[in-house]
Amino acid sequence: MTSEHARHEISDLILRVAQRDRLAFDTLYTATSAKLFGTCLRVLKDRAEAEEAVQEVFVKIWLKADRFAVTGQSPMSWLIAIARHQAIDRLRARRETASALEDGALQIRDPLPGPEAQAVAAGQRRQLDGCLQELEDERANAVRAAYLDGDSYADLAARHDVPLNTMRTWLRRSLMRLKECLQR
């Protein structure tokens, strides 16, 4: 199944869910739950909590499927955004609960890095940007999308109209070139 066909099929399922089609909802769950679970797990870093979050995600999808058509997003981007937001909401709730339990006695550490760490990070970012500029534009864009935006190899292969193994090769070779560049 081509990526474009899969995208159309998922889009169609979401539109049918908006019409309260339970079979479409079951099919959508089967087709996307693993990817959405992975999204939640990356944010929450707790398997049980990620499983609960996915269940909440699908409740939201059932309730908000009619909003999909107006977003203009690709269907997977829309679903992943819902999953990411749900996981972040759970993470915030977890932190708020922990904070409330500590009764305010614990000093909250500033999550931002200090000036020294910011200067080091800025230097590393400039070095990485310089190394990315040494790659062909198409390869650099694929690396950014895969490792900074979290796009899947399959999505990137479809976007760049290349076979999946070609995309994997592009990314592996690009990472090797980046490593060499960063070690200079």
N, C-alpha and C positions, 0 to 999 in steps of 0.2 A: 504494500500500500504506500503510495507516495505521500510525502509530507503535506502537500497541498490537499490531497484527498482526505487525509486524516484531519487536517485543520477544518475542512468543510464539514466532515462528519461530526466532529466535536461541536462545531458551531450549530449544526442542525439539532444535535441532542440538547444543547442548552436552550435553544428556542422552543423545542418540544417540552422541556421541563418547565419553561415559563407558562406553558398551557396545562401544566399539572399532569403530564404524561408520566406515570410511574415506571413504565417499562423503559422509557428514555432515561429516566433518572437512574435506574439500576444499571443500564448500559454505560451511562456516563461515569458512574461510580467505578465500575469494573475497568473502564478504559483509562481513568485518570487518578484513581486513589493512590497508586504507588508513587507517582510523581509528586502529588500533593503531600503525601506522608514524608517524602524525602525533604521537601521544602520546610515542613514543620519541624522535622527532626534536626535539620541544620540550625534552625533558630533556637529551639528549646533544649537540644542536646540531652533529651530524656525520652526514651522510647514510649513509655506508657503515656506520658503527657502529650507526646506527638500524636499518638493514636486517638486520644480524646479530642485533641485539636482538630484532627481530620474529620471526626464525626460532627463537630460544631461547624466546620467549613461546609460540609454537605447540607447541613440545615440552612446555613446562609445561602448556599447556592439555590436550594429549593425555594427559599423566600425571595431571593433577589434576581432570579434568572431573567425576569422581564426587563431588568436594567442593562443586560449584556449588550443588546443591539445598539444602544445609544452611546456606548463607551468608545466604539471604534477600535478597540484593542483586538489582537488576535485572541482566539478562544483560550488557548493555554496561558497566555499572559494574563488574561482576566482571572482565570481560575487560580493561577499561582499568586497573583496579587491578593486575592481573598485569603488564601492559605497563609501567606507571609504576614498579612495584617492580623489575622486571628492568632498566629503564633506569637507575634510581638505583643498583642494585647494580653495574652496569657503570661508572657514573660514579665510584663509590667505589673500585672495583678500579683504574680508571685513575689516580685520585689516589694510591692506595697504591703503585702501581708507580712513579709519578713520584717519590714521596717516598722510596721505597727506593733508586732510582737516584741520588738526590742525596745519599745516604749520611748523611742527617741534618745535613748542613752548613748547609742553608738553614733559616733561622728561619721557623717557620710563623706566619703572621699570623693574629691572632684574627679569625674571620669575622664576629663581631658588630660592629655599628657602635658607635662611641664615644659618650660621653654627649651631646655636642653634636648628633651626627647622630640619636641616639635622641629628643632633645627636639624637634628639627625634625620628625622623622617622626611623633611623637605629635601635634604641633600640626596637621600636615597630615591625619592620620587623623581627628582631631576635626572638622576643617573638612569633610572628605569625608562623615563620618557625618552631620553637620548638614545638608549639602546633600542627601544621600540621604533624609533624613527629610522634605524638602520634596516629594519625589516621592510619587505614590500608592503604597501598600504593594505592590501587584501589580507595578508597574513597577520599584520599588526592588529587590524580590526577584529580578526577572528580570535586572537589571543586575548584582547581586551574583553570581548563578548563572553568568552569561555571562562576566564579566570577572574574578571572583575565584576561582570554582570551576572554570571552564573548560567549562561545559556548552555543547553546541552549540545553535544557533538552532532546529534541528529538534526537539531534545529539549525546549527551553523552550516552543516552540509547542504541542507535544503536551501538556505539563504544564499549560499555561494554557488549553488548548483553544481556540486561535486559529490562523488560517492563518499559514503561515511568513512571508509578506510583512508581515502585521500585526505579528508579533514583531519583524521587522527594523525596522519603523517605530517601534515602541515603544522599542526600544533606541537607535536613532539620535536620536529626539527627547529621550529621557531623557539621553543623553550631552550633547546640546546644552544642556539645562537645567542639567546638572551643571557644564559648562564655564562657563556664565554665572554660576552661583552661586559657583564657586571663584574667579572673577575679581573678584568684589565686594570 
